[in-house]
Amino acid sequence: MPSDAGPDTACTPSEVDSRSTYVSFGLAYVLGHGSAALSKGDTPLLDLPGWLPMTLLGAGLATGTVLATRAALRAQSTATDPDEILSGKLLGAAWITGFAALFLAITGLAAAVDTPDVQTLLWPTGSGLIVGLIYVAEGAARRNPLHYALGTWLALTSTGALLLGDPAFYWVLTLAGGGAYALAALLERRRLAPNPNAVSLRARM
């Protein structure tokens, strides 16, 4: 991609630079889960409002989801293969479908068991699972091992963290999730750097 095109570019019609998405989701993990880790447990390190961690997490996830959806839709904007175009559209729609289903599942479960606090555990875990599985699908469809590996890691660590209590649950999400996104952003730069024929495509957030 041209040097003046910014960080959001694609190397081929089906290959998108994911650094902006990784940074957005990484900040959501570090700020959202990190603030929860510091403010929860028997001896919290900080006295923060209960709504702040979820707000920070939600804002970061919403931003990342919008960017990732745009990326998936625009990744096929220069494609000519009908199958590739359809694949890009379906992957973009998967973000909306995934989080809509997650919202319904968590809201319904919280109402059914009459335990509103369960949402503070299910949203971090569920969002990590949804994002991870979509990354796995995108990585497989675009033949991107880095994206696939990141999705696998996020899905497993997000659900595995449920085995731990407060605040260890949030520390695992902060360090394992936020750290994985930071590493992926660095590796993504290396993955794209050798390609001399990159075309400008401001896509993936």
Stockholm file with secondary structure:
# STOCKHOLM 1.0

chainA/1-205         MPSDAGPDTACTPSEVDSRSTYVSFGLAYVLGHGSAALSKGDTPLLDLPGWLPMTLLGAGLATGTVLATRAALRAQSTATDPDEILSGKLLGAAWITGFAALFLAITGLAAAVDTPDVQTLLWPTGSGLIVGLIYVAEGAARRNPLHYALGTWLALTSTGALLLGDPAFYWVLTLAGGGAYALAALLERRRLAPNPNAVSLRARM
#=GR chainA/1-205 SS CCGGGCSCCBSBTTBCCCHHHHHHHHHIIIIIIHHHHHHCSSSCSSCCCTHHHHHHHHHHHHHHHHHHHHHHHHTTTTCCCHHHHHHHHHHHHHHHHHHHHHHHHHHHHHHHHTCGGGHHHHHHHHHHHHHHHHHHHHHHHHTCHHHHHHHHHHHHHHHHGGGSCTTHHHHHIIIIIHHHHHHHHHHHHHHHTTCTTCBCCCCCC
#=GC SS_cons         CCGGGCSCCBSBTTBCCCHHHHHHHHHIIIIIIHHHHHHCSSSCSSCCCTHHHHHHHHHHHHHHHHHHHHHHHHTTTTCCCHHHHHHHHHHHHHHHHHHHHHHHHHHHHHHHHTCGGGHHHHHHHHHHHHHHHHHHHHHHHHTCHHHHHHHHHHHHHHHHGGGSCTTHHHHHIIIIIHHHHHHHHHHHHHHHTTCTTCBCCCCCC
//
